[in-house]
Amino acid sequence: MKKLIPLVLMAAACSGSNLSLSVRAGSSAASSASSLTLSNGIAVSRIRIVVRDIKLERARSADAGNDELEEHEMQAGPFLVDLSGTTLDSGAPAQLAAASLPAGTYREIKFKIHRPESSESSDAGIQAMATAGASIVADGTIDGAAFSFSTPMDVEQEVEGSFDLASGSNLTLNVDPSGWFGGSVRLDPRDASVRGQIESNIQHSFKAFKDDNHDGHDDGD
């Protein structure tokens, strides 16, 4: 069953656009599910991702054909996205960061999947990830047996699009874990030989769309 984890960038009235970063997991409908059940005998009960250096890029000029972008930093972080229990499928967003950025047409979202150092934050969750030497940890079961997959991957992520943001608009960045561990030919998260494939799947699992009503679906659909 396909599930989404949207990271939500919400804009509210302010001088320019007051953007905040929130996170929610699962479908737009609230549920009491406590895991993400995939299609290959794998269920994920907790996902932790450390992100930092969240930036938005917009066109420098309104002139047609102008491809120059100006970069606006939202927050440096690091931030821990920690999803477990009913939060994996409740759809309830929780704010992580906020910044005032100008309204306009943004072309790209940039952020870093980051392996933190213990000196970067006193937050207990960040400290635990630093101790584990991990930027991402996924816990769950495979054929009923417990597993914990972790990776120290430290990579830049860029998601392109055309997002017209004004006061009250909302942008959702989704990471979809349904393909992290393969499909009909599954990738066993306990098998070190497929770690590179899983990490590649994670990097390719992000997309973004306009979501002014905050329902976790593209407004254009």
ChimeraX commands (.cxc) that place a marker at each C-alpha (Angstrom):
marker #1 position 0.00,0.00,0.00 radius 0.5
marker #1 position 1.56,3.25,-1.10 radius 0.5
marker #1 position 2.08,5.88,1.58 radius 0.5
marker #1 position 3.46,9.41,1.48 radius 0.5
marker #1 position 5.44,11.44,3.96 radius 0.5
marker #1 position 4.91,15.10,3.07 radius 0.5
marker #1 position 7.12,17.82,4.47 radius 0.5
marker #1 position 4.86,20.88,4.32 radius 0.5
marker #1 position 6.08,24.43,3.68 radius 0.5
marker #1 position 3.14,26.69,4.63 radius 0.5
marker #1 position 2.81,30.40,3.82 radius 0.5
marker #1 position 0.71,32.79,5.91 radius 0.5
marker #1 position 0.02,36.53,5.76 radius 0.5
marker #1 position 3.01,38.67,6.70 radius 0.5
marker #1 position 5.39,41.12,5.03 radius 0.5
marker #1 position 6.09,38.91,2.06 radius 0.5
marker #1 position 5.33,35.27,2.82 radius 0.5
marker #1 position 5.85,33.84,6.28 radius 0.5
marker #1 position 6.85,30.26,5.47 radius 0.5
marker #1 position 6.89,27.53,8.08 radius 0.5
marker #1 position 8.14,23.97,7.76 radius 0.5
marker #1 position 5.87,21.20,9.06 radius 0.5
marker #1 position 5.80,17.44,8.66 radius 0.5
marker #1 position 3.06,14.84,8.34 radius 0.5
marker #1 position 3.00,11.23,7.27 radius 0.5
marker #1 position 0.63,8.99,5.37 radius 0.5
marker #1 position -2.50,9.71,3.37 radius 0.5
marker #1 position -4.65,12.83,3.73 radius 0.5
marker #1 position -7.31,10.85,5.66 radius 0.5
marker #1 position -6.71,10.44,9.38 radius 0.5
marker #1 position -6.11,6.89,10.53 radius 0.5
marker #1 position -5.13,4.95,13.64 radius 0.5
marker #1 position -2.54,2.90,11.76 radius 0.5
marker #1 position 0.81,2.56,13.51 radius 0.5
marker #1 position 2.98,1.48,10.56 radius 0.5
marker #1 position 3.44,1.88,6.83 radius 0.5
marker #1 position 2.69,-1.48,5.26 radius 0.5
marker #1 position 4.45,-1.86,1.93 radius 0.5
marker #1 position 3.67,-4.35,-0.81 radius 0.5
marker #1 position 6.52,-6.81,-0.24 radius 0.5
marker #1 position 6.19,-8.13,3.31 radius 0.5
marker #1 position 7.81,-5.04,4.84 radius 0.5
marker #1 position 6.16,-2.73,7.38 radius 0.5
marker #1 position 7.82,0.47,8.61 radius 0.5
marker #1 position 6.94,1.56,12.17 radius 0.5
marker #1 position 9.31,4.51,12.55 radius 0.5
marker #1 position 11.24,6.78,10.19 radius 0.5
marker #1 position 13.81,9.37,11.26 radius 0.5
marker #1 position 15.43,11.79,8.82 radius 0.5
marker #1 position 17.81,14.63,9.64 radius 0.5
marker #1 position 17.59,17.58,7.25 radius 0.5
marker #1 position 19.30,20.96,7.16 radius 0.5
marker #1 position 19.98,23.97,4.91 radius 0.5
marker #1 position 16.43,24.28,3.59 radius 0.5
marker #1 position 16.35,26.78,0.73 radius 0.5
marker #1 position 13.93,27.95,-1.94 radius 0.5
marker #1 position 15.00,29.40,-5.30 radius 0.5
marker #1 position 12.88,31.76,-7.36 radius 0.5
marker #1 position 13.31,33.55,-10.69 radius 0.5
marker #1 position 15.49,36.66,-10.30 radius 0.5
marker #1 position 13.34,38.54,-12.80 radius 0.5
marker #1 position 9.80,38.28,-14.17 radius 0.5
marker #1 position 11.17,38.64,-17.70 radius 0.5
marker #1 position 10.18,35.77,-19.98 radius 0.5
marker #1 position 13.05,33.42,-20.64 radius 0.5
marker #1 position 15.13,34.59,-17.68 radius 0.5
marker #1 position 16.56,31.45,-16.10 radius 0.5
marker #1 position 18.55,33.14,-13.33 radius 0.5
marker #1 position 17.48,32.10,-9.85 radius 0.5
marker #1 position 17.91,33.82,-6.51 radius 0.5
marker #1 position 18.30,31.68,-3.44 radius 0.5
marker #1 position 16.46,32.27,-0.17 radius 0.5
marker #1 position 17.44,30.33,2.93 radius 0.5
marker #1 position 14.53,29.20,5.02 radius 0.5
marker #1 position 16.33,27.64,8.00 radius 0.5
marker #1 position 19.77,26.11,8.51 radius 0.5
marker #1 position 18.78,23.47,11.07 radius 0.5
marker #1 position 19.51,20.66,11.57 radius 0.5
marker #1 position 15.95,19.37,12.03 radius 0.5
marker #1 position 14.88,15.85,12.93 radius 0.5
marker #1 position 11.82,14.44,11.18 radius 0.5
marker #1 position 10.73,11.69,13.59 radius 0.5
marker #1 position 7.61,9.75,12.60 radius 0.5
marker #1 position 6.23,6.84,14.62 radius 0.5
marker #1 position 3.00,5.40,15.99 radius 0.5
marker #1 position -0.16,7.05,14.73 radius 0.5
marker #1 position 1.80,10.03,13.33 radius 0.5
marker #1 position 2.81,7.78,10.46 radius 0.5
marker #1 position -0.75,7.88,9.11 radius 0.5
marker #1 position -2.61,10.62,10.96 radius 0.5
marker #1 position -1.99,13.45,8.52 radius 0.5
marker #1 position -1.57,15.92,11.40 radius 0.5
marker #1 position 1.26,18.39,10.61 radius 0.5
marker #1 position 3.81,19.54,13.19 radius 0.5
marker #1 position 5.83,22.70,12.63 radius 0.5
marker #1 position 9.62,22.41,12.44 radius 0.5
marker #1 position 10.85,25.83,11.23 radius 0.5
marker #1 position 9.70,29.26,10.05 radius 0.5
marker #1 position 11.07,32.17,8.00 radius 0.5
marker #1 position 9.81,35.23,6.14 radius 0.5
marker #1 position 10.50,34.98,2.42 radius 0.5
marker #1 position 9.25,37.09,-0.50 radius 0.5
marker #1 position 6.23,35.98,-2.50 radius 0.5
marker #1 position 6.85,34.89,-6.07 radius 0.5
marker #1 position 7.33,31.95,-8.40 radius 0.5
marker #1 position 9.79,29.49,-6.92 radius 0.5
marker #1 position 11.55,27.01,-9.19 radius 0.5
marker #1 position 13.40,24.76,-6.81 radius 0.5
marker #1 position 13.49,23.44,-3.26 radius 0.5
marker #1 position 16.93,22.55,-1.94 radius 0.5
marker #1 position 17.81,20.79,1.29 radius 0.5
marker #1 position 20.39,18.41,2.65 radius 0.5
marker #1 position 19.91,14.93,4.04 radius 0.5
marker #1 position 22.45,15.32,6.80 radius 0.5
marker #1 position 24.46,13.12,9.16 radius 0.5
marker #1 position 24.70,15.31,12.27 radius 0.5
marker #1 position 27.59,15.81,14.66 radius 0.5
marker #1 position 26.89,15.85,18.39 radius 0.5
marker #1 position 28.14,19.45,18.58 radius 0.5
marker #1 position 25.47,20.74,16.18 radius 0.5
marker #1 position 22.46,20.55,18.47 radius 0.5
marker #1 position 21.54,19.72,22.05 radius 0.5
marker #1 position 18.25,18.15,20.90 radius 0.5
marker #1 position 18.04,14.58,22.22 radius 0.5
marker #1 position 16.81,13.22,18.89 radius 0.5
marker #1 position 19.66,14.82,16.97 radius 0.5
marker #1 position 22.11,13.54,19.58 radius 0.5
marker #1 position 20.78,10.00,19.14 radius 0.5
marker #1 position 21.24,10.23,15.37 radius 0.5
marker #1 position 24.76,11.58,15.84 radius 0.5
marker #1 position 25.59,8.69,18.17 radius 0.5
marker #1 position 24.23,6.26,15.56 radius 0.5
marker #1 position 26.26,8.00,12.84 radius 0.5
marker #1 position 23.10,8.17,10.74 radius 0.5
marker #1 position 21.11,10.68,8.70 radius 0.5
marker #1 position 18.21,8.28,8.15 radius 0.5
marker #1 position 16.93,5.41,10.29 radius 0.5
marker #1 position 13.93,3.25,9.34 radius 0.5
marker #1 position 12.62,0.68,11.83 radius 0.5
marker #1 position 10.05,-1.98,11.10 radius 0.5
marker #1 position 9.51,-5.64,10.30 radius 0.5
marker #1 position 10.22,-7.88,7.33 radius 0.5
marker #1 position 8.13,-11.04,7.23 radius 0.5
marker #1 position 7.38,-10.37,10.90 radius 0.5
marker #1 position 11.05,-10.11,11.94 radius 0.5
marker #1 position 12.30,-6.79,13.29 radius 0.5
marker #1 position 14.83,-4.74,11.33 radius 0.5
marker #1 position 16.49,-1.34,11.61 radius 0.5
marker #1 position 17.96,0.22,8.48 radius 0.5
marker #1 position 20.31,3.18,8.89 radius 0.5
marker #1 position 22.47,5.16,6.50 radius 0.5
marker #1 position 25.05,7.91,6.99 radius 0.5
marker #1 position 24.30,9.38,3.55 radius 0.5
marker #1 position 25.04,13.11,3.48 radius 0.5
marker #1 position 23.67,14.47,0.22 radius 0.5
marker #1 position 22.11,17.57,-1.33 radius 0.5
marker #1 position 18.56,17.19,-2.63 radius 0.5
marker #1 position 16.98,19.42,-5.32 radius 0.5
marker #1 position 13.32,19.27,-6.30 radius 0.5
marker #1 position 12.36,21.38,-9.32 radius 0.5
marker #1 position 8.95,22.76,-10.28 radius 0.5
marker #1 position 7.01,25.99,-10.68 radius 0.5
marker #1 position 5.43,27.09,-7.40 radius 0.5
marker #1 position 3.56,30.41,-7.19 radius 0.5
marker #1 position 3.69,31.35,-3.51 radius 0.5
marker #1 position 1.78,34.24,-1.95 radius 0.5
marker #1 position 0.35,34.95,1.47 radius 0.5
marker #1 position -1.71,31.92,2.50 radius 0.5
marker #1 position -0.27,29.55,-0.10 radius 0.5
marker #1 position 1.13,26.13,0.78 radius 0.5
marker #1 position 3.84,23.97,-0.72 radius 0.5
marker #1 position 4.21,20.27,0.08 radius 0.5
marker #1 position 7.42,18.28,-0.34 radius 0.5
marker #1 position 6.73,14.53,-0.37 radius 0.5
marker #1 position 9.03,11.64,0.29 radius 0.5
marker #1 position 7.41,8.33,-0.63 radius 0.5
marker #1 position 8.99,5.33,1.15 radius 0.5
marker #1 position 6.95,2.72,-0.72 radius 0.5
marker #1 position 9.85,2.11,-3.12 radius 0.5
marker #1 position 12.73,2.36,-0.69 radius 0.5
marker #1 position 13.00,-1.41,-0.27 radius 0.5
marker #1 position 12.05,-2.39,-3.81 radius 0.5
marker #1 position 8.76,-3.74,-5.08 radius 0.5
marker #1 position 8.00,-7.21,-6.41 radius 0.5
marker #1 position 11.75,-7.84,-6.18 radius 0.5
marker #1 position 12.37,-6.53,-2.70 radius 0.5
marker #1 position 15.58,-5.16,-1.25 radius 0.5
marker #1 position 16.16,-6.70,2.18 radius 0.5
marker #1 position 17.08,-3.80,4.50 radius 0.5
marker #1 position 19.26,-6.20,6.51 radius 0.5
marker #1 position 21.43,-7.00,3.47 radius 0.5
marker #1 position 24.44,-4.67,3.26 radius 0.5
marker #1 position 24.98,-5.54,-0.40 radius 0.5
marker #1 position 21.80,-3.66,-1.44 radius 0.5
marker #1 position 22.41,-0.57,0.73 radius 0.5
marker #1 position 23.48,1.49,-2.28 radius 0.5
marker #1 position 20.27,0.65,-4.14 radius 0.5
marker #1 position 18.14,1.58,-1.13 radius 0.5
marker #1 position 19.99,4.88,-0.71 radius 0.5
marker #1 position 19.43,5.67,-4.40 radius 0.5
marker #1 position 15.72,4.88,-4.01 radius 0.5
marker #1 position 15.54,7.26,-1.04 radius 0.5
marker #1 position 17.15,10.08,-3.04 radius 0.5
marker #1 position 14.63,9.60,-5.85 radius 0.5
marker #1 position 11.58,9.46,-3.59 radius 0.5
marker #1 position 11.04,13.23,-3.23 radius 0.5
marker #1 position 8.64,15.44,-5.16 radius 0.5
marker #1 position 6.87,18.75,-4.55 radius 0.5
marker #1 position 3.53,20.34,-5.41 radius 0.5
marker #1 position 1.23,23.25,-4.55 radius 0.5
marker #1 position -1.16,22.32,-1.76 radius 0.5
marker #1 position -3.06,25.40,-0.60 radius 0.5
marker #1 position -5.75,23.44,1.26 radius 0.5
marker #1 position -3.13,21.41,3.17 radius 0.5
marker #1 position -4.70,18.04,2.28 radius 0.5
marker #1 position -1.48,16.37,1.10 radius 0.5
marker #1 position -2.58,16.30,-2.57 radius 0.5
marker #1 position -1.54,18.40,-5.56 radius 0.5
marker #1 position -4.04,21.24,-6.06 radius 0.5
marker #1 position -3.77,20.68,-9.80 radius 0.5
marker #1 position -5.09,17.10,-9.64 radius 0.5
marker link #1:1,2 radius 0.2
marker link #1:2,3 radius 0.2
marker link #1:3,4 radius 0.2
marker link #1:4,5 radius 0.2
marker link #1:5,6 radius 0.2
marker link #1:6,7 radius 0.2
marker link #1:7,8 radius 0.2
marker link #1:8,9 radius 0.2
marker link #1:9,10 radius 0.2
marker link #1:10,11 radius 0.2
marker link #1:11,12 radius 0.2
marker link #1:12,13 radius 0.2
marker link #1:13,14 radius 0.2
marker link #1:14,15 radius 0.2
marker link #1:15,16 radius 0.2
marker link #1:16,17 radius 0.2
marker link #1:17,18 radius 0.2
marker link #1:18,19 radius 0.2
marker link #1:19,20 radius 0.2
marker link #1:20,21 radius 0.2
marker link #1:21,22 radius 0.2
marker link #1:22,23 radius 0.2
marker link #1:23,24 radius 0.2
marker link #1:24,25 radius 0.2
marker link #1:25,26 radius 0.2
marker link #1:26,27 radius 0.2
marker link #1:27,28 radius 0.2
marker link #1:28,29 radius 0.2
marker link #1:29,30 radius 0.2
marker link #1:30,31 radius 0.2
marker link #1:31,32 radius 0.2
marker link #1:32,33 radius 0.2
marker link #1:33,34 radius 0.2
marker link #1:34,35 radius 0.2
marker link #1:35,36 radius 0.2
marker link #1:36,37 radius 0.2
marker link #1:37,38 radius 0.2
marker link #1:38,39 radius 0.2
marker link #1:39,40 radius 0.2
marker link #1:40,41 radius 0.2
marker link #1:41,42 radius 0.2
marker link #1:42,43 radius 0.2
marker link #1:43,44 radius 0.2
marker link #1:44,45 radius 0.2
marker link #1:45,46 radius 0.2
marker link #1:46,47 radius 0.2
marker link #1:47,48 radius 0.2
marker link #1:48,49 radius 0.2
marker link #1:49,50 radius 0.2
marker link #1:50,51 radius 0.2
marker link #1:51,52 radius 0.2
marker link #1:52,53 radius 0.2
marker link #1:53,54 radius 0.2
marker link #1:54,55 radius 0.2
marker link #1:55,56 radius 0.2
marker link #1:56,57 radius 0.2
marker link #1:57,58 radius 0.2
marker link #1:58,59 radius 0.2
marker link #1:59,60 radius 0.2
marker link #1:60,61 radius 0.2
marker link #1:61,62 radius 0.2
marker link #1:62,63 radius 0.2
marker link #1:63,64 radius 0.2
marker link #1:64,65 radius 0.2
marker link #1:65,66 radius 0.2
marker link #1:66,67 radius 0.2
marker link #1:67,68 radius 0.2
marker link #1:68,69 radius 0.2
marker link #1:69,70 radius 0.2
marker link #1:70,71 radius 0.2
marker link #1:71,72 radius 0.2
marker link #1:72,73 radius 0.2
marker link #1:73,74 radius 0.2
marker link #1:74,75 radius 0.2
marker link #1:75,76 radius 0.2
marker link #1:76,77 radius 0.2
marker link #1:77,78 radius 0.2
marker link #1:78,79 radius 0.2
marker link #1:79,80 radius 0.2
marker link #1:80,81 radius 0.2
marker link #1:81,82 radius 0.2
marker link #1:82,83 radius 0.2
marker link #1:83,84 radius 0.2
marker link #1:84,85 radius 0.2
marker link #1:85,86 radius 0.2
marker link #1:86,87 radius 0.2
marker link #1:87,88 radius 0.2
marker link #1:88,89 radius 0.2
marker link #1:89,90 radius 0.2
marker link #1:90,91 radius 0.2
marker link #1:91,92 radius 0.2
marker link #1:92,93 radius 0.2
marker link #1:93,94 radius 0.2
marker link #1:94,95 radius 0.2
marker link #1:95,96 radius 0.2
marker link #1:96,97 radius 0.2
marker link #1:97,98 radius 0.2
marker link #1:98,99 radius 0.2
marker link #1:99,100 radius 0.2
marker link #1:100,101 radius 0.2
marker link #1:101,102 radius 0.2
marker link #1:102,103 radius 0.2
marker link #1:103,104 radius 0.2
marker link #1:104,105 radius 0.2
marker link #1:105,106 radius 0.2
marker link #1:106,107 radius 0.2
marker link #1:107,108 radius 0.2
marker link #1:108,109 radius 0.2
marker link #1:109,110 radius 0.2
marker link #1:110,111 radius 0.2
marker link #1:111,112 radius 0.2
marker link #1:112,113 radius 0.2
marker link #1:113,114 radius 0.2
marker link #1:114,115 radius 0.2
marker link #1:115,116 radius 0.2
marker link #1:116,117 radius 0.2
marker link #1:117,118 radius 0.2
marker link #1:118,119 radius 0.2
marker link #1:119,120 radius 0.2
marker link #1:120,121 radius 0.2
marker link #1:121,122 radius 0.2
marker link #1:122,123 radius 0.2
marker link #1:123,124 radius 0.2
marker link #1:124,125 radius 0.2
marker link #1:125,126 radius 0.2
marker link #1:126,127 radius 0.2
marker link #1:127,128 radius 0.2
marker link #1:128,129 radius 0.2
marker link #1:129,130 radius 0.2
marker link #1:130,131 radius 0.2
marker link #1:131,132 radius 0.2
marker link #1:132,133 radius 0.2
marker link #1:133,134 radius 0.2
marker link #1:134,135 radius 0.2
marker link #1:135,136 radius 0.2
marker link #1:136,137 radius 0.2
marker link #1:137,138 radius 0.2
marker link #1:138,139 radius 0.2
marker link #1:139,140 radius 0.2
marker link #1:140,141 radius 0.2
marker link #1:141,142 radius 0.2
marker link #1:142,143 radius 0.2
marker link #1:143,144 radius 0.2
marker link #1:144,145 radius 0.2
marker link #1:145,146 radius 0.2
marker link #1:146,147 radius 0.2
marker link #1:147,148 radius 0.2
marker link #1:148,149 radius 0.2
marker link #1:149,150 radius 0.2
marker link #1:150,151 radius 0.2
marker link #1:151,152 radius 0.2
marker link #1:152,153 radius 0.2
marker link #1:153,154 radius 0.2
marker link #1:154,155 radius 0.2
marker link #1:155,156 radius 0.2
marker link #1:156,157 radius 0.2
marker link #1:157,158 radius 0.2
marker link #1:158,159 radius 0.2
marker link #1:159,160 radius 0.2
marker link #1:160,161 radius 0.2
marker link #1:161,162 radius 0.2
marker link #1:162,163 radius 0.2
marker link #1:163,164 radius 0.2
marker link #1:164,165 radius 0.2
marker link #1:165,166 radius 0.2
marker link #1:166,167 radius 0.2
marker link #1:167,168 radius 0.2
marker link #1:168,169 radius 0.2
marker link #1:169,170 radius 0.2
marker link #1:170,171 radius 0.2
marker link #1:171,172 radius 0.2
marker link #1:172,173 radius 0.2
marker link #1:173,174 radius 0.2
marker link #1:174,175 radius 0.2
marker link #1:175,176 radius 0.2
marker link #1:176,177 radius 0.2
marker link #1:177,178 radius 0.2
marker link #1:178,179 radius 0.2
marker link #1:179,180 radius 0.2
marker link #1:180,181 radius 0.2
marker link #1:181,182 radius 0.2
marker link #1:182,183 radius 0.2
marker link #1:183,184 radius 0.2
marker link #1:184,185 radius 0.2
marker link #1:185,186 radius 0.2
marker link #1:186,187 radius 0.2
marker link #1:187,188 radius 0.2
marker link #1:188,189 radius 0.2
marker link #1:189,190 radius 0.2
marker link #1:190,191 radius 0.2
marker link #1:191,192 radius 0.2
marker link #1:192,193 radius 0.2
marker link #1:193,194 radius 0.2
marker link #1:194,195 radius 0.2
marker link #1:195,196 radius 0.2
marker link #1:196,197 radius 0.2
marker link #1:197,198 radius 0.2
marker link #1:198,199 radius 0.2
marker link #1:199,200 radius 0.2
marker link #1:200,201 radius 0.2
marker link #1:201,202 radius 0.2
marker link #1:202,203 radius 0.2
marker link #1:203,204 radius 0.2
marker link #1:204,205 radius 0.2
marker link #1:205,206 radius 0.2
marker link #1:206,207 radius 0.2
marker link #1:207,208 radius 0.2
marker link #1:208,209 radius 0.2
marker link #1:209,210 radius 0.2
marker link #1:210,211 radius 0.2
marker link #1:211,212 radius 0.2
marker link #1:212,213 radius 0.2
marker link #1:213,214 radius 0.2
marker link #1:214,215 radius 0.2
marker link #1:215,216 radius 0.2
marker link #1:216,217 radius 0.2
marker link #1:217,218 radius 0.2
marker link #1:218,219 radius 0.2
marker link #1:219,220 radius 0.2
marker link #1:220,221 radius 0.2
view
